[in-house]
Amino acid sequence: METSVHLTDSFTNPLNYSFPRHRLSRVLRDPKKTPIVLVACGSFSPVTYLHLRMFEMAKDYVRQNTEFEVVGGYLSPVSDMYKKPGLLSATHRVNMCTLAAEESSNWLMVDSWETFQSYQRTAIVLDHFDHEINTVMGGIQTEDGEHRNIRVMLLAGSDLISTMSEPGVWSYTDLEHILGRYGTFIIERAGSGMDQATDSLAKWRHNIHMVSQLIQNDVSSTKVRLFLRRGLSVRYLLPNAVVDYIEEHGLYQDEGANPPNNSEKGKDREPNGGSRKELHSQQQQTACS
């Protein structure tokens, strides 16, 4: 990739924060390919097997259809500034994502940078990953010792493209940054017509990779929360460690019973750097979260 150009000049890290890198590949296996990292932003309240499957589907697509090589994957839970029903405190959501990644994957990681601060636009979150991976860590090396930058790419559901194609919802600057500079993998859902949405984003079509679900899965965090409120089992919809965590802490017994910790103050203010309309669109983006 070209020299890093970000939408912000600095990144403020939470107290005691360290960027997770323990599963990030440091050597590129195939020097002919472009190294990429997949980043999924979402509520993850709670994280489900579908969230994890999205990474595997994208990885299969990359291997079979592109000249990329996946060298890492990250879940980035949204900030407590989202006023979304069922959104637990950042601590619980990060803990559940970490349990899910560590139990069920050997390459996924959880980054809490976005979670423990005020609202951040998706474009800024991707800049954060690019900064940490390429500026701070120095990217990746080939087996011959050649330095390469790692390309950061967004992983999301089809709702994201639908909102991006709606006039006035996303700023052009952010669309150019997300789709033009970084690119995205979109997991298609059954019955979701994406042709019209992608037509309106034709300028960036080369950077929008549509990934079909060969086995349809409509599990959502919303449905899981409903099951839990009704006292129904959610085992085999979520990783066992996440189910155990929910039971241990008595989570999701009531949709409004678990507000974010100490984060209600100031929530009525405009999110920094984004409109309420854009905030709503990104809440739609995480509908499966």
C-alpha positions in Angstrom: 0.0 0.0 0.0 1.0 3.6 -0.4 2.3 5.8 2.4 -0.3 5.9 5.2 -2.8 8.8 5.0 -5.3 8.9 7.9 -8.3 11.1 8.7 -6.8 11.9 12.1 -3.3 13.0 13.1 -3.3 11.1 16.4 -4.9 8.2 18.2 -5.7 8.3 21.9 -5.3 4.9 23.6 -7.4 3.9 26.7 -5.6 3.4 30.0 -3.4 0.3 30.1 -4.3 -0.5 26.4 -2.0 -2.7 24.3 -2.8 -3.7 20.7 -3.3 -7.4 20.4 -0.8 -9.0 18.1 -0.2 -12.5 19.5 -1.9 -14.2 16.5 -0.9 -11.8 13.8 1.4 -13.5 11.2 4.7 -11.8 10.9 5.9 -13.6 7.8 4.1 -13.7 4.5 3.9 -17.2 3.2 3.4 -16.3 -0.5 5.4 -13.2 -1.6 3.3 -12.9 -4.7 0.2 -12.1 -2.6 -1.0 -9.0 -0.8 -1.2 -9.5 3.0 -4.5 -8.4 4.5 -6.1 -8.2 8.0 -9.9 -8.6 8.4 -11.6 -6.2 10.8 -15.3 -6.6 11.9 -16.9 -3.8 13.8 -20.1 -4.5 15.7 -22.0 -4.6 19.0 -21.3 -8.3 19.6 -23.9 -8.3 22.3 -23.4 -11.2 22.5 -21.0 -12.6 20.0 -22.4 -15.5 18.1 -21.1 -18.3 15.9 -22.3 -16.4 12.9 -19.9 -13.5 13.7 -17.0 -16.1 13.8 -18.2 -17.8 10.7 -18.1 -14.5 8.8 -14.3 -14.6 9.2 -14.0 -18.2 7.9 -16.3 -17.5 4.9 -14.2 -14.4 4.0 -11.0 -16.4 4.4 -12.3 -19.1 2.1 -13.3 -16.5 -0.5 -9.9 -14.8 -0.3 -8.1 -18.1 -0.8 -10.2 -19.1 -3.8 -10.9 -15.8 -5.6 -8.2 -13.2 -4.8 -4.5 -12.5 -4.7 -4.6 -11.7 -1.0 -3.3 -13.6 2.0 -5.1 -13.3 5.3 -2.6 -12.8 8.1 -5.0 -11.9 10.9 -8.5 -11.1 11.9 -10.0 -8.8 14.6 -13.3 -8.2 16.3 -13.7 -4.6 17.3 -16.7 -4.1 19.6 -18.4 -0.7 19.4 -18.2 2.0 22.0 -20.7 2.2 24.9 -21.8 5.5 23.3 -24.1 3.5 21.1 -27.6 3.8 22.5 -28.7 0.4 21.1 -31.2 -1.9 22.9 -29.4 -4.9 24.5 -25.9 -3.3 24.4 -24.1 -4.5 27.5 -21.1 -2.7 29.0 -17.9 -2.7 27.1 -16.2 -4.9 29.7 -18.8 -7.7 29.3 -18.7 -7.5 25.5 -14.9 -7.5 25.2 -14.8 -10.4 27.7 -17.3 -12.5 25.7 -15.5 -11.8 22.4 -12.2 -12.7 23.9 -13.6 -16.0 25.2 -15.1 -16.8 21.8 -11.9 -16.0 19.9 -9.6 -17.9 22.2 -11.9 -21.0 22.5 -12.9 -21.4 18.9 -10.2 -19.9 16.7 -6.4 -20.0 16.3 -6.2 -16.7 14.3 -8.9 -14.3 15.5 -8.2 -11.5 18.1 -10.2 -8.9 19.9 -9.2 -5.2 20.0 -10.7 -3.0 22.7 -9.5 0.3 21.4 -12.9 1.4 19.9 -14.8 0.0 22.8 -13.3 2.0 25.7 -13.6 5.5 24.4 -16.2 7.9 22.8 -17.9 7.1 19.5 -15.5 6.6 16.6 -16.5 6.5 12.9 -15.7 3.2 11.1 -13.1 5.1 8.9 -11.2 6.2 12.0 -11.3 2.7 13.5 -9.7 1.3 10.3 -7.1 4.0 10.4 -6.3 2.9 14.0 -5.6 -0.6 12.8 -3.5 0.6 9.9 -1.5 2.8 12.3 -0.9 0.0 14.9 -0.1 -2.7 12.3 2.0 -0.8 9.8 3.3 2.3 11.6 3.9 0.9 15.1 4.6 -2.8 14.3 6.2 -2.3 10.9 3.8 -4.5 8.9 5.0 -8.0 7.7 8.1 -9.5 6.1 8.5 -12.0 3.4 10.7 -15.1 4.0 13.5 -13.2 2.2 13.2 -10.3 4.7 11.4 -7.8 2.4 9.1 -5.4 4.3 5.5 -5.2 3.3 2.6 -3.1 4.6 -0.5 -5.1 5.6 -3.8 -4.0 4.0 -6.6 -3.5 6.5 -10.1 -4.5 5.1 -13.5 -4.2 6.7 -15.6 -7.4 7.2 -19.4 -6.8 7.5 -22.9 -8.0 6.7 -25.0 -6.9 3.7 -26.8 -4.3 5.8 -23.6 -2.2 5.6 -23.7 -1.9 1.8 -27.4 -1.1 2.0 -26.9 1.9 4.2 -23.8 3.0 2.3 -25.9 3.2 -0.9 -28.5 5.5 0.8 -27.9 9.1 -0.2 -26.9 11.3 2.8 -26.3 8.6 5.3 -22.6 8.2 5.0 -20.3 11.1 4.2 -18.5 10.9 0.9 -15.2 11.4 2.6 -15.8 8.3 4.8 -17.0 6.2 1.9 -13.9 7.1 -0.1 -11.7 6.2 2.8 -13.5 2.9 3.7 -14.2 1.6 0.2 -11.5 3.4 -1.7 -8.5 3.2 0.6 -9.3 0.0 2.5 -12.0 -2.1 0.8 -14.5 -4.5 2.3 -15.8 -8.1 2.3 -19.6 -8.3 2.6 -21.3 -11.5 3.7 -24.5 -11.8 1.7 -27.7 -12.8 3.5 -30.5 -14.9 2.0 -32.9 -12.8 0.0 -30.9 -9.7 0.2 -30.7 -8.0 -3.3 -27.3 -6.4 -3.4 -27.1 -5.5 -7.1 -28.9 -2.2 -6.7 -26.8 -1.2 -3.7 -23.5 -2.0 -5.4 -24.6 -0.2 -8.5 -24.8 3.0 -6.6 -21.3 2.4 -5.2 -19.9 1.6 -8.7 -16.8 3.8 -8.2 -15.5 1.4 -5.5 -16.9 -1.9 -6.9 -13.4 -3.3 -7.4 -12.9 -3.0 -3.6 -16.2 -4.5 -2.6 -16.0 -8.3 -2.4 -19.4 -10.0 -2.1 -19.2 -13.3 -0.2 -22.1 -15.8 -0.5 -23.2 -17.9 2.4 -23.2 -21.5 1.0 -24.9 -22.6 4.2 -27.5 -20.0 5.3 -27.2 -18.9 8.9 -29.6 -16.3 10.3 -28.6 -16.4 14.0 -28.5 -12.9 15.4 -27.6 -11.4 18.7 -31.1 -10.0 18.8 -32.7 -13.4 18.6 -30.2 -14.8 21.2 -31.2 -12.0 23.7 -34.9 -12.8 23.1 -34.2 -16.5 23.8 -32.4 -15.6 27.0 -35.2 -13.3 28.2 -37.6 -16.1 27.7 -35.5 -18.6 29.5 -34.7 -20.7 26.4 -31.4 -22.4 25.7 -28.8 -20.7 23.5 -26.2 -23.5 23.6 -24.7 -24.3 20.1 -25.7 -20.8 18.9 -22.8 -19.3 20.9 -19.4 -20.7 21.9 -19.8 -22.7 25.2 -17.5 -20.3 27.0 -19.8 -17.4 26.1 -22.9 -19.2 27.3 -21.2 -20.0 30.6 -20.2 -16.4 31.0 -23.7 -15.1 30.3 -25.1 -17.6 32.9 -22.5 -16.8 35.5 -23.1 -13.1 35.3 -26.9 -13.3 34.8 -26.8 -11.3 31.6 -29.7 -10.4 29.2 -32.5 -11.3 31.7 -34.1 -8.0 30.7 -33.4 -5.9 27.6 -32.9 -2.7 29.5 -31.3 -4.2 32.6 -27.7 -4.0 31.6 -26.9 -0.4 30.6 -23.2 0.5 29.8 -21.3 1.2 33.0 -20.8 4.9 33.8 -21.6 5.9 30.2 -25.0 7.5 30.3 -23.6 11.0 30.9 -23.2 12.9 27.7 -25.0 10.4 25.5 -27.4 13.0 24.2 -24.5 14.9 22.7 -23.8 14.6 19.0 -21.2 11.8 18.4 -17.8 13.3 17.7 -17.2 13.6 14.0 -20.5 12.0 12.8 -24.1 12.8 12.5 -27.0 11.1 14.3 -28.1 9.8 10.9 -24.7 8.2 10.4 -24.7 6.7 13.9 -28.1 5.2 13.1 -26.8 3.7 9.9 -23.9 2.1 11.7 -26.3 0.7 14.3 -28.1 -0.9 11.4 -24.8 -2.2 10.1 -24.4 -4.2 13.3 -27.9 -5.6 13.3 -26.6 -9.2 13.5 -24.5 -8.0 16.4 
